[in-house]
Amino acid sequence: MSITTSPPTTAQYVVALPHTRRAPSIARHVSERWLKATDPVDRVSDAVLVVSELVTNAVRHTSDPCRLTLTVRDGQLDIAVADHSEELPDLCRCSGGDEHGGFGMGLIRGLGGRIRLVPALGGKTVHVLLELGSGHDTSGDT
């Protein structure tokens, strides 16, 4: 009996987003379209919500365009948003938000997202890792 293993498959999508109020909407649209076309991807609505939160933060707290990268590998989806600000977000915010926001990271954690911050010279990247196939998708598909 021989066992063959197939190499891990990776799918990736990268898009540069303008620094405008429309960037989160653009990011949601392209992410949803790409994720629905990429097999096997579930949790599309969760992922689109995470994309929206991360891109909104980049637009709100920076003054330059950002880059969204979606990577599906080994049953996980890595959502990464890179921007040109070296100011690091408060990932440990324990208090609730207010009328101006502050709910995003808690929402992401509530969806099971693992948040990782990668600082770099001239910017940073915020990654959120979502497990696929965990049944958290709330898109209404049955």
Chimera marker file (.cmm) of the C-alpha trace (Angstrom):
<marker_set name="trace">
<marker id="1" x="0.000" y="0.000" z="0.000" r="1" g="1" b="0" radius="0.5"/>
<marker id="2" x="1.410" y="3.367" z="-0.934" r="1" g="1" b="0" radius="0.5"/>
<marker id="3" x="0.297" y="6.677" z="0.444" r="1" g="1" b="0" radius="0.5"/>
<marker id="4" x="0.610" y="9.708" z="-1.706" r="1" g="1" b="0" radius="0.5"/>
<marker id="5" x="0.284" y="13.170" z="-0.363" r="1" g="1" b="0" radius="0.5"/>
<marker id="6" x="-0.550" y="16.108" z="-2.496" r="1" g="1" b="0" radius="0.5"/>
<marker id="7" x="1.342" y="19.346" z="-2.007" r="1" g="1" b="0" radius="0.5"/>
<marker id="8" x="-0.566" y="22.028" z="-0.130" r="1" g="1" b="0" radius="0.5"/>
<marker id="9" x="-2.534" y="24.260" z="-2.438" r="1" g="1" b="0" radius="0.5"/>
<marker id="10" x="-2.311" y="27.995" z="-2.092" r="1" g="1" b="0" radius="0.5"/>
<marker id="11" x="-4.507" y="30.611" z="-3.693" r="1" g="1" b="0" radius="0.5"/>
<marker id="12" x="-3.759" y="34.295" z="-3.335" r="1" g="1" b="0" radius="0.5"/>
<marker id="13" x="-5.375" y="37.564" z="-4.351" r="1" g="1" b="0" radius="0.5"/>
<marker id="14" x="-3.756" y="40.996" z="-3.947" r="1" g="1" b="0" radius="0.5"/>
<marker id="15" x="-5.377" y="44.361" z="-4.586" r="1" g="1" b="0" radius="0.5"/>
<marker id="16" x="-4.158" y="47.910" z="-4.032" r="1" g="1" b="0" radius="0.5"/>
<marker id="17" x="-6.862" y="50.108" z="-2.545" r="1" g="1" b="0" radius="0.5"/>
<marker id="18" x="-7.069" y="53.902" z="-2.782" r="1" g="1" b="0" radius="0.5"/>
<marker id="19" x="-7.192" y="56.066" z="0.330" r="1" g="1" b="0" radius="0.5"/>
<marker id="20" x="-10.855" y="57.022" z="-0.068" r="1" g="1" b="0" radius="0.5"/>
<marker id="21" x="-14.069" y="56.420" z="1.821" r="1" g="1" b="0" radius="0.5"/>
<marker id="22" x="-15.002" y="53.932" z="-0.921" r="1" g="1" b="0" radius="0.5"/>
<marker id="23" x="-12.021" y="51.657" z="-0.210" r="1" g="1" b="0" radius="0.5"/>
<marker id="24" x="-13.910" y="49.425" z="2.287" r="1" g="1" b="0" radius="0.5"/>
<marker id="25" x="-16.763" y="48.972" z="-0.198" r="1" g="1" b="0" radius="0.5"/>
<marker id="26" x="-14.354" y="48.120" z="-3.003" r="1" g="1" b="0" radius="0.5"/>
<marker id="27" x="-12.529" y="45.681" z="-0.709" r="1" g="1" b="0" radius="0.5"/>
<marker id="28" x="-15.769" y="43.958" z="0.319" r="1" g="1" b="0" radius="0.5"/>
<marker id="29" x="-16.883" y="43.560" z="-3.292" r="1" g="1" b="0" radius="0.5"/>
<marker id="30" x="-13.617" y="42.169" z="-4.683" r="1" g="1" b="0" radius="0.5"/>
<marker id="31" x="-13.070" y="39.931" z="-1.649" r="1" g="1" b="0" radius="0.5"/>
<marker id="32" x="-16.523" y="38.389" z="-1.825" r="1" g="1" b="0" radius="0.5"/>
<marker id="33" x="-16.198" y="37.770" z="-5.553" r="1" g="1" b="0" radius="0.5"/>
<marker id="34" x="-12.743" y="36.181" z="-5.230" r="1" g="1" b="0" radius="0.5"/>
<marker id="35" x="-13.621" y="34.083" z="-2.172" r="1" g="1" b="0" radius="0.5"/>
<marker id="36" x="-16.766" y="32.687" z="-3.801" r="1" g="1" b="0" radius="0.5"/>
<marker id="37" x="-14.697" y="31.697" z="-6.847" r="1" g="1" b="0" radius="0.5"/>
<marker id="38" x="-11.976" y="30.041" z="-4.746" r="1" g="1" b="0" radius="0.5"/>
<marker id="39" x="-12.563" y="26.462" z="-3.669" r="1" g="1" b="0" radius="0.5"/>
<marker id="40" x="-12.847" y="25.274" z="-0.999" r="1" g="1" b="0" radius="0.5"/>
<marker id="41" x="-13.719" y="28.491" z="0.817" r="1" g="1" b="0" radius="0.5"/>
<marker id="42" x="-16.535" y="28.878" z="3.274" r="1" g="1" b="0" radius="0.5"/>
<marker id="43" x="-17.108" y="31.595" z="5.839" r="1" g="1" b="0" radius="0.5"/>
<marker id="44" x="-17.299" y="34.157" z="3.040" r="1" g="1" b="0" radius="0.5"/>
<marker id="45" x="-19.496" y="36.568" z="5.017" r="1" g="1" b="0" radius="0.5"/>
<marker id="46" x="-17.175" y="36.347" z="8.056" r="1" g="1" b="0" radius="0.5"/>
<marker id="47" x="-14.140" y="37.008" z="5.864" r="1" g="1" b="0" radius="0.5"/>
<marker id="48" x="-15.797" y="39.958" z="4.114" r="1" g="1" b="0" radius="0.5"/>
<marker id="49" x="-16.654" y="41.463" z="7.502" r="1" g="1" b="0" radius="0.5"/>
<marker id="50" x="-13.019" y="41.131" z="8.614" r="1" g="1" b="0" radius="0.5"/>
<marker id="51" x="-11.824" y="42.707" z="5.342" r="1" g="1" b="0" radius="0.5"/>
<marker id="52" x="-14.223" y="45.602" z="5.865" r="1" g="1" b="0" radius="0.5"/>
<marker id="53" x="-13.003" y="46.208" z="9.431" r="1" g="1" b="0" radius="0.5"/>
<marker id="54" x="-9.305" y="46.107" z="8.510" r="1" g="1" b="0" radius="0.5"/>
<marker id="55" x="-9.616" y="48.330" z="5.443" r="1" g="1" b="0" radius="0.5"/>
<marker id="56" x="-11.852" y="50.789" z="7.326" r="1" g="1" b="0" radius="0.5"/>
<marker id="57" x="-9.166" y="51.044" z="10.021" r="1" g="1" b="0" radius="0.5"/>
<marker id="58" x="-6.475" y="51.660" z="7.396" r="1" g="1" b="0" radius="0.5"/>
<marker id="59" x="-8.523" y="54.435" z="5.780" r="1" g="1" b="0" radius="0.5"/>
<marker id="60" x="-9.511" y="55.954" z="9.111" r="1" g="1" b="0" radius="0.5"/>
<marker id="61" x="-6.081" y="55.933" z="10.763" r="1" g="1" b="0" radius="0.5"/>
<marker id="62" x="-3.659" y="56.493" z="7.856" r="1" g="1" b="0" radius="0.5"/>
<marker id="63" x="-3.281" y="58.942" z="4.997" r="1" g="1" b="0" radius="0.5"/>
<marker id="64" x="-2.065" y="56.668" z="2.175" r="1" g="1" b="0" radius="0.5"/>
<marker id="65" x="-3.414" y="53.803" z="0.066" r="1" g="1" b="0" radius="0.5"/>
<marker id="66" x="-3.344" y="50.284" z="1.493" r="1" g="1" b="0" radius="0.5"/>
<marker id="67" x="-2.923" y="46.785" z="0.082" r="1" g="1" b="0" radius="0.5"/>
<marker id="68" x="-5.262" y="43.860" z="0.746" r="1" g="1" b="0" radius="0.5"/>
<marker id="69" x="-3.929" y="40.318" z="0.389" r="1" g="1" b="0" radius="0.5"/>
<marker id="70" x="-6.124" y="37.225" z="0.728" r="1" g="1" b="0" radius="0.5"/>
<marker id="71" x="-4.337" y="33.882" z="0.976" r="1" g="1" b="0" radius="0.5"/>
<marker id="72" x="-6.009" y="30.475" z="1.254" r="1" g="1" b="0" radius="0.5"/>
<marker id="73" x="-3.620" y="27.755" z="2.414" r="1" g="1" b="0" radius="0.5"/>
<marker id="74" x="-4.002" y="24.521" z="4.374" r="1" g="1" b="0" radius="0.5"/>
<marker id="75" x="-7.600" y="25.123" z="5.411" r="1" g="1" b="0" radius="0.5"/>
<marker id="76" x="-6.979" y="28.678" z="6.566" r="1" g="1" b="0" radius="0.5"/>
<marker id="77" x="-7.629" y="32.126" z="5.166" r="1" g="1" b="0" radius="0.5"/>
<marker id="78" x="-5.074" y="34.836" z="5.892" r="1" g="1" b="0" radius="0.5"/>
<marker id="79" x="-6.512" y="38.327" z="5.438" r="1" g="1" b="0" radius="0.5"/>
<marker id="80" x="-3.738" y="40.934" z="5.424" r="1" g="1" b="0" radius="0.5"/>
<marker id="81" x="-3.984" y="44.698" z="5.110" r="1" g="1" b="0" radius="0.5"/>
<marker id="82" x="-0.721" y="46.619" z="4.716" r="1" g="1" b="0" radius="0.5"/>
<marker id="83" x="-0.501" y="50.383" z="5.075" r="1" g="1" b="0" radius="0.5"/>
<marker id="84" x="2.197" y="53.055" z="5.208" r="1" g="1" b="0" radius="0.5"/>
<marker id="85" x="1.725" y="54.151" z="8.818" r="1" g="1" b="0" radius="0.5"/>
<marker id="86" x="4.208" y="53.056" z="11.458" r="1" g="1" b="0" radius="0.5"/>
<marker id="87" x="1.640" y="53.834" z="14.171" r="1" g="1" b="0" radius="0.5"/>
<marker id="88" x="0.575" y="50.516" z="15.660" r="1" g="1" b="0" radius="0.5"/>
<marker id="89" x="-3.063" y="49.791" z="16.474" r="1" g="1" b="0" radius="0.5"/>
<marker id="90" x="-4.155" y="48.865" z="19.984" r="1" g="1" b="0" radius="0.5"/>
<marker id="91" x="-4.877" y="45.161" z="19.545" r="1" g="1" b="0" radius="0.5"/>
<marker id="92" x="-5.495" y="44.583" z="23.258" r="1" g="1" b="0" radius="0.5"/>
<marker id="93" x="-8.270" y="47.115" z="23.721" r="1" g="1" b="0" radius="0.5"/>
<marker id="94" x="-10.454" y="45.602" z="26.409" r="1" g="1" b="0" radius="0.5"/>
<marker id="95" x="-13.049" y="48.342" z="26.691" r="1" g="1" b="0" radius="0.5"/>
<marker id="96" x="-16.024" y="48.611" z="24.405" r="1" g="1" b="0" radius="0.5"/>
<marker id="97" x="-16.139" y="51.028" z="21.532" r="1" g="1" b="0" radius="0.5"/>
<marker id="98" x="-17.853" y="54.358" z="21.373" r="1" g="1" b="0" radius="0.5"/>
<marker id="99" x="-19.856" y="56.296" z="18.809" r="1" g="1" b="0" radius="0.5"/>
<marker id="100" x="-16.682" y="56.712" z="16.738" r="1" g="1" b="0" radius="0.5"/>
<marker id="101" x="-15.782" y="53.025" z="16.520" r="1" g="1" b="0" radius="0.5"/>
<marker id="102" x="-13.512" y="50.740" z="18.481" r="1" g="1" b="0" radius="0.5"/>
<marker id="103" x="-15.511" y="47.536" z="18.068" r="1" g="1" b="0" radius="0.5"/>
<marker id="104" x="-13.605" y="45.977" z="15.153" r="1" g="1" b="0" radius="0.5"/>
<marker id="105" x="-10.887" y="43.937" z="16.849" r="1" g="1" b="0" radius="0.5"/>
<marker id="106" x="-13.375" y="42.506" z="19.366" r="1" g="1" b="0" radius="0.5"/>
<marker id="107" x="-15.701" y="41.615" z="16.508" r="1" g="1" b="0" radius="0.5"/>
<marker id="108" x="-12.856" y="39.909" z="14.651" r="1" g="1" b="0" radius="0.5"/>
<marker id="109" x="-11.907" y="37.907" z="17.739" r="1" g="1" b="0" radius="0.5"/>
<marker id="110" x="-15.579" y="36.968" z="18.210" r="1" g="1" b="0" radius="0.5"/>
<marker id="111" x="-15.507" y="35.409" z="14.734" r="1" g="1" b="0" radius="0.5"/>
<marker id="112" x="-12.529" y="33.295" z="15.793" r="1" g="1" b="0" radius="0.5"/>
<marker id="113" x="-9.977" y="35.410" z="13.973" r="1" g="1" b="0" radius="0.5"/>
<marker id="114" x="-6.392" y="35.307" z="15.193" r="1" g="1" b="0" radius="0.5"/>
<marker id="115" x="-4.871" y="38.770" z="14.839" r="1" g="1" b="0" radius="0.5"/>
<marker id="116" x="-1.177" y="39.284" z="14.179" r="1" g="1" b="0" radius="0.5"/>
<marker id="117" x="0.603" y="42.590" z="13.672" r="1" g="1" b="0" radius="0.5"/>
<marker id="118" x="3.772" y="42.776" z="11.557" r="1" g="1" b="0" radius="0.5"/>
<marker id="119" x="5.526" y="46.140" z="11.914" r="1" g="1" b="0" radius="0.5"/>
<marker id="120" x="7.899" y="47.204" z="9.160" r="1" g="1" b="0" radius="0.5"/>
<marker id="121" x="9.986" y="50.202" z="8.229" r="1" g="1" b="0" radius="0.5"/>
<marker id="122" x="7.564" y="52.629" z="6.623" r="1" g="1" b="0" radius="0.5"/>
<marker id="123" x="4.378" y="50.806" z="7.618" r="1" g="1" b="0" radius="0.5"/>
<marker id="124" x="2.792" y="47.689" z="9.018" r="1" g="1" b="0" radius="0.5"/>
<marker id="125" x="0.592" y="44.745" z="8.063" r="1" g="1" b="0" radius="0.5"/>
<marker id="126" x="-2.336" y="43.502" z="10.123" r="1" g="1" b="0" radius="0.5"/>
<marker id="127" x="-3.090" y="39.816" z="9.518" r="1" g="1" b="0" radius="0.5"/>
<marker id="128" x="-6.226" y="37.960" z="10.553" r="1" g="1" b="0" radius="0.5"/>
<marker id="129" x="-6.215" y="34.190" z="10.259" r="1" g="1" b="0" radius="0.5"/>
<marker id="130" x="-9.587" y="32.448" z="9.927" r="1" g="1" b="0" radius="0.5"/>
<marker id="131" x="-9.999" y="28.690" z="10.058" r="1" g="1" b="0" radius="0.5"/>
<marker id="132" x="-12.063" y="27.442" z="7.131" r="1" g="1" b="0" radius="0.5"/>
<marker id="133" x="-14.668" y="24.732" z="7.513" r="1" g="1" b="0" radius="0.5"/>
<marker id="134" x="-15.527" y="25.663" z="11.083" r="1" g="1" b="0" radius="0.5"/>
<marker id="135" x="-19.176" y="26.372" z="10.385" r="1" g="1" b="0" radius="0.5"/>
<marker id="136" x="-19.166" y="30.019" z="11.473" r="1" g="1" b="0" radius="0.5"/>
<marker id="137" x="-20.430" y="31.379" z="8.153" r="1" g="1" b="0" radius="0.5"/>
<marker id="138" x="-23.614" y="33.362" z="8.555" r="1" g="1" b="0" radius="0.5"/>
<marker id="139" x="-24.346" y="33.896" z="4.888" r="1" g="1" b="0" radius="0.5"/>
<marker id="140" x="-27.590" y="31.931" z="5.070" r="1" g="1" b="0" radius="0.5"/>
<marker id="141" x="-26.465" y="29.070" z="2.818" r="1" g="1" b="0" radius="0.5"/>
<marker id="142" x="-27.894" y="25.720" z="3.922" r="1" g="1" b="0" radius="0.5"/>
<link id1="1" id2="2" r="1" g="1" b="0" radius="0.2"/>
<link id1="2" id2="3" r="1" g="1" b="0" radius="0.2"/>
<link id1="3" id2="4" r="1" g="1" b="0" radius="0.2"/>
<link id1="4" id2="5" r="1" g="1" b="0" radius="0.2"/>
<link id1="5" id2="6" r="1" g="1" b="0" radius="0.2"/>
<link id1="6" id2="7" r="1" g="1" b="0" radius="0.2"/>
<link id1="7" id2="8" r="1" g="1" b="0" radius="0.2"/>
<link id1="8" id2="9" r="1" g="1" b="0" radius="0.2"/>
<link id1="9" id2="10" r="1" g="1" b="0" radius="0.2"/>
<link id1="10" id2="11" r="1" g="1" b="0" radius="0.2"/>
<link id1="11" id2="12" r="1" g="1" b="0" radius="0.2"/>
<link id1="12" id2="13" r="1" g="1" b="0" radius="0.2"/>
<link id1="13" id2="14" r="1" g="1" b="0" radius="0.2"/>
<link id1="14" id2="15" r="1" g="1" b="0" radius="0.2"/>
<link id1="15" id2="16" r="1" g="1" b="0" radius="0.2"/>
<link id1="16" id2="17" r="1" g="1" b="0" radius="0.2"/>
<link id1="17" id2="18" r="1" g="1" b="0" radius="0.2"/>
<link id1="18" id2="19" r="1" g="1" b="0" radius="0.2"/>
<link id1="19" id2="20" r="1" g="1" b="0" radius="0.2"/>
<link id1="20" id2="21" r="1" g="1" b="0" radius="0.2"/>
<link id1="21" id2="22" r="1" g="1" b="0" radius="0.2"/>
<link id1="22" id2="23" r="1" g="1" b="0" radius="0.2"/>
<link id1="23" id2="24" r="1" g="1" b="0" radius="0.2"/>
<link id1="24" id2="25" r="1" g="1" b="0" radius="0.2"/>
<link id1="25" id2="26" r="1" g="1" b="0" radius="0.2"/>
<link id1="26" id2="27" r="1" g="1" b="0" radius="0.2"/>
<link id1="27" id2="28" r="1" g="1" b="0" radius="0.2"/>
<link id1="28" id2="29" r="1" g="1" b="0" radius="0.2"/>
<link id1="29" id2="30" r="1" g="1" b="0" radius="0.2"/>
<link id1="30" id2="31" r="1" g="1" b="0" radius="0.2"/>
<link id1="31" id2="32" r="1" g="1" b="0" radius="0.2"/>
<link id1="32" id2="33" r="1" g="1" b="0" radius="0.2"/>
<link id1="33" id2="34" r="1" g="1" b="0" radius="0.2"/>
<link id1="34" id2="35" r="1" g="1" b="0" radius="0.2"/>
<link id1="35" id2="36" r="1" g="1" b="0" radius="0.2"/>
<link id1="36" id2="37" r="1" g="1" b="0" radius="0.2"/>
<link id1="37" id2="38" r="1" g="1" b="0" radius="0.2"/>
<link id1="38" id2="39" r="1" g="1" b="0" radius="0.2"/>
<link id1="39" id2="40" r="1" g="1" b="0" radius="0.2"/>
<link id1="40" id2="41" r="1" g="1" b="0" radius="0.2"/>
<link id1="41" id2="42" r="1" g="1" b="0" radius="0.2"/>
<link id1="42" id2="43" r="1" g="1" b="0" radius="0.2"/>
<link id1="43" id2="44" r="1" g="1" b="0" radius="0.2"/>
<link id1="44" id2="45" r="1" g="1" b="0" radius="0.2"/>
<link id1="45" id2="46" r="1" g="1" b="0" radius="0.2"/>
<link id1="46" id2="47" r="1" g="1" b="0" radius="0.2"/>
<link id1="47" id2="48" r="1" g="1" b="0" radius="0.2"/>
<link id1="48" id2="49" r="1" g="1" b="0" radius="0.2"/>
<link id1="49" id2="50" r="1" g="1" b="0" radius="0.2"/>
<link id1="50" id2="51" r="1" g="1" b="0" radius="0.2"/>
<link id1="51" id2="52" r="1" g="1" b="0" radius="0.2"/>
<link id1="52" id2="53" r="1" g="1" b="0" radius="0.2"/>
<link id1="53" id2="54" r="1" g="1" b="0" radius="0.2"/>
<link id1="54" id2="55" r="1" g="1" b="0" radius="0.2"/>
<link id1="55" id2="56" r="1" g="1" b="0" radius="0.2"/>
<link id1="56" id2="57" r="1" g="1" b="0" radius="0.2"/>
<link id1="57" id2="58" r="1" g="1" b="0" radius="0.2"/>
<link id1="58" id2="59" r="1" g="1" b="0" radius="0.2"/>
<link id1="59" id2="60" r="1" g="1" b="0" radius="0.2"/>
<link id1="60" id2="61" r="1" g="1" b="0" radius="0.2"/>
<link id1="61" id2="62" r="1" g="1" b="0" radius="0.2"/>
<link id1="62" id2="63" r="1" g="1" b="0" radius="0.2"/>
<link id1="63" id2="64" r="1" g="1" b="0" radius="0.2"/>
<link id1="64" id2="65" r="1" g="1" b="0" radius="0.2"/>
<link id1="65" id2="66" r="1" g="1" b="0" radius="0.2"/>
<link id1="66" id2="67" r="1" g="1" b="0" radius="0.2"/>
<link id1="67" id2="68" r="1" g="1" b="0" radius="0.2"/>
<link id1="68" id2="69" r="1" g="1" b="0" radius="0.2"/>
<link id1="69" id2="70" r="1" g="1" b="0" radius="0.2"/>
<link id1="70" id2="71" r="1" g="1" b="0" radius="0.2"/>
<link id1="71" id2="72" r="1" g="1" b="0" radius="0.2"/>
<link id1="72" id2="73" r="1" g="1" b="0" radius="0.2"/>
<link id1="73" id2="74" r="1" g="1" b="0" radius="0.2"/>
<link id1="74" id2="75" r="1" g="1" b="0" radius="0.2"/>
<link id1="75" id2="76" r="1" g="1" b="0" radius="0.2"/>
<link id1="76" id2="77" r="1" g="1" b="0" radius="0.2"/>
<link id1="77" id2="78" r="1" g="1" b="0" radius="0.2"/>
<link id1="78" id2="79" r="1" g="1" b="0" radius="0.2"/>
<link id1="79" id2="80" r="1" g="1" b="0" radius="0.2"/>
<link id1="80" id2="81" r="1" g="1" b="0" radius="0.2"/>
<link id1="81" id2="82" r="1" g="1" b="0" radius="0.2"/>
<link id1="82" id2="83" r="1" g="1" b="0" radius="0.2"/>
<link id1="83" id2="84" r="1" g="1" b="0" radius="0.2"/>
<link id1="84" id2="85" r="1" g="1" b="0" radius="0.2"/>
<link id1="85" id2="86" r="1" g="1" b="0" radius="0.2"/>
<link id1="86" id2="87" r="1" g="1" b="0" radius="0.2"/>
<link id1="87" id2="88" r="1" g="1" b="0" radius="0.2"/>
<link id1="88" id2="89" r="1" g="1" b="0" radius="0.2"/>
<link id1="89" id2="90" r="1" g="1" b="0" radius="0.2"/>
<link id1="90" id2="91" r="1" g="1" b="0" radius="0.2"/>
<link id1="91" id2="92" r="1" g="1" b="0" radius="0.2"/>
<link id1="92" id2="93" r="1" g="1" b="0" radius="0.2"/>
<link id1="93" id2="94" r="1" g="1" b="0" radius="0.2"/>
<link id1="94" id2="95" r="1" g="1" b="0" radius="0.2"/>
<link id1="95" id2="96" r="1" g="1" b="0" radius="0.2"/>
<link id1="96" id2="97" r="1" g="1" b="0" radius="0.2"/>
<link id1="97" id2="98" r="1" g="1" b="0" radius="0.2"/>
<link id1="98" id2="99" r="1" g="1" b="0" radius="0.2"/>
<link id1="99" id2="100" r="1" g="1" b="0" radius="0.2"/>
<link id1="100" id2="101" r="1" g="1" b="0" radius="0.2"/>
<link id1="101" id2="102" r="1" g="1" b="0" radius="0.2"/>
<link id1="102" id2="103" r="1" g="1" b="0" radius="0.2"/>
<link id1="103" id2="104" r="1" g="1" b="0" radius="0.2"/>
<link id1="104" id2="105" r="1" g="1" b="0" radius="0.2"/>
<link id1="105" id2="106" r="1" g="1" b="0" radius="0.2"/>
<link id1="106" id2="107" r="1" g="1" b="0" radius="0.2"/>
<link id1="107" id2="108" r="1" g="1" b="0" radius="0.2"/>
<link id1="108" id2="109" r="1" g="1" b="0" radius="0.2"/>
<link id1="109" id2="110" r="1" g="1" b="0" radius="0.2"/>
<link id1="110" id2="111" r="1" g="1" b="0" radius="0.2"/>
<link id1="111" id2="112" r="1" g="1" b="0" radius="0.2"/>
<link id1="112" id2="113" r="1" g="1" b="0" radius="0.2"/>
<link id1="113" id2="114" r="1" g="1" b="0" radius="0.2"/>
<link id1="114" id2="115" r="1" g="1" b="0" radius="0.2"/>
<link id1="115" id2="116" r="1" g="1" b="0" radius="0.2"/>
<link id1="116" id2="117" r="1" g="1" b="0" radius="0.2"/>
<link id1="117" id2="118" r="1" g="1" b="0" radius="0.2"/>
<link id1="118" id2="119" r="1" g="1" b="0" radius="0.2"/>
<link id1="119" id2="120" r="1" g="1" b="0" radius="0.2"/>
<link id1="120" id2="121" r="1" g="1" b="0" radius="0.2"/>
<link id1="121" id2="122" r="1" g="1" b="0" radius="0.2"/>
<link id1="122" id2="123" r="1" g="1" b="0" radius="0.2"/>
<link id1="123" id2="124" r="1" g="1" b="0" radius="0.2"/>
<link id1="124" id2="125" r="1" g="1" b="0" radius="0.2"/>
<link id1="125" id2="126" r="1" g="1" b="0" radius="0.2"/>
<link id1="126" id2="127" r="1" g="1" b="0" radius="0.2"/>
<link id1="127" id2="128" r="1" g="1" b="0" radius="0.2"/>
<link id1="128" id2="129" r="1" g="1" b="0" radius="0.2"/>
<link id1="129" id2="130" r="1" g="1" b="0" radius="0.2"/>
<link id1="130" id2="131" r="1" g="1" b="0" radius="0.2"/>
<link id1="131" id2="132" r="1" g="1" b="0" radius="0.2"/>
<link id1="132" id2="133" r="1" g="1" b="0" radius="0.2"/>
<link id1="133" id2="134" r="1" g="1" b="0" radius="0.2"/>
<link id1="134" id2="135" r="1" g="1" b="0" radius="0.2"/>
<link id1="135" id2="136" r="1" g="1" b="0" radius="0.2"/>
<link id1="136" id2="137" r="1" g="1" b="0" radius="0.2"/>
<link id1="137" id2="138" r="1" g="1" b="0" radius="0.2"/>
<link id1="138" id2="139" r="1" g="1" b="0" radius="0.2"/>
<link id1="139" id2="140" r="1" g="1" b="0" radius="0.2"/>
<link id1="140" id2="141" r="1" g="1" b="0" radius="0.2"/>
<link id1="141" id2="142" r="1" g="1" b="0" radius="0.2"/>
</marker_set>
